[in-house]
């Protein structure tokens, strides 16, 4: 399946490989989840279902982490903007009282 990577798999001692895409809630692929086995094996439907479950859970967790990072960045931006506004209000208040 991955002829250019056969040497890498051989170095790991892998004889079997199964991978499926990691998808987010919008069904966009954001990576792959792969399983290597040191034994030769025929992957069955149960194997595929187990990997699918892990794939779905991992994809959702990656998306949750991305949303959390975006929220933290937005909060940091709002905190900086709020601090700048407070300074502006303080400056204007001091100007008013000194007049």
C-alpha positions in Angstrom: 0.0 0.0 0.0 2.9 2.4 0.8 5.8 1.1 -1.3 8.0 4.1 -0.6 7.7 3.5 3.1 8.3 -0.2 3.1 11.8 0.2 4.5 10.5 2.4 7.3 7.9 -0.2 8.2 10.5 -2.9 8.1 12.7 -1.1 10.5 9.8 -1.0 12.9 9.2 -4.7 12.5 5.7 -4.0 11.1 4.2 -6.7 8.9 0.6 -5.3 8.9 -0.7 -1.8 8.6 -4.2 -0.4 8.9 -5.0 3.4 8.6 -8.1 5.5 8.2 -8.6 9.3 8.0 -9.2 11.4 11.1 -12.3 13.5 10.4 -13.7 16.4 12.2 -17.5 17.0 12.7 -17.8 18.5 9.2 -16.3 15.2 7.8 -13.1 17.0 6.7 -9.9 14.8 7.0 -7.5 16.4 9.4 -5.0 13.5 9.6 -4.8 9.7 9.7 -4.9 7.1 12.5 -2.8 4.1 11.8 -2.1 0.8 13.5 1.0 -1.3 13.0 1.3 -4.9 13.9 4.4 -7.0 14.1 2.4 -10.0 12.9 0.9 -10.5 9.4 -2.8 -10.3 9.7 -6.0 -9.9 7.8 -7.9 -7.0 9.2 -11.5 -7.7 9.8 -14.6 -5.6 10.1 -14.3 -5.6 13.9 -10.8 -4.1 13.5 -12.1 -1.4 11.1 -15.0 -0.5 13.5 -12.6 -0.2 16.5 -10.2 2.0 14.5 -13.2 4.1 13.2 -14.4 4.7 16.8 -10.9 5.9 17.8 -10.7 7.9 14.7 -14.0 9.7 15.3 -13.1 10.4 18.9 -9.6 11.6 18.1 -10.9 13.9 15.3 -13.5 15.4 17.6 -10.9 15.9 20.3 -8.5 17.7 17.9 -11.3 19.9 16.8 -12.3 20.7 20.4 -8.7 21.6 21.1 -8.6 23.9 18.1 -11.8 25.7 19.2 -10.3 26.0 22.7 -7.1 27.5 21.4 -9.1 30.0 19.3 -11.3 30.9 22.3 -8.1 31.5 24.4 -6.7 33.7 21.6 -9.9 35.7 21.3 -10.1 36.1 25.1 -6.4 37.4 25.2 -7.2 39.8 22.4 -10.3 41.1 24.3 -8.3 41.4 27.5 -5.7 43.6 25.7 -8.4 45.7 24.1 -10.2 46.1 27.5 -6.9 47.2 29.1 -6.3 49.7 26.4 -9.8 51.1 26.8 -9.3 51.4 30.6 -6.1 53.3 30.0 -7.9 55.6 27.6 -10.8 56.2 30.1 -8.2 56.9 32.9 -6.3 59.4 30.6 -9.5 61.2 29.6 -10.7 61.3 33.3 -7.4 62.8 34.4 -7.6 65.4 31.6 -11.1 66.3 32.7 -10.2 66.7 36.3 -7.2 68.9 35.5 -9.2 71.4 33.5 
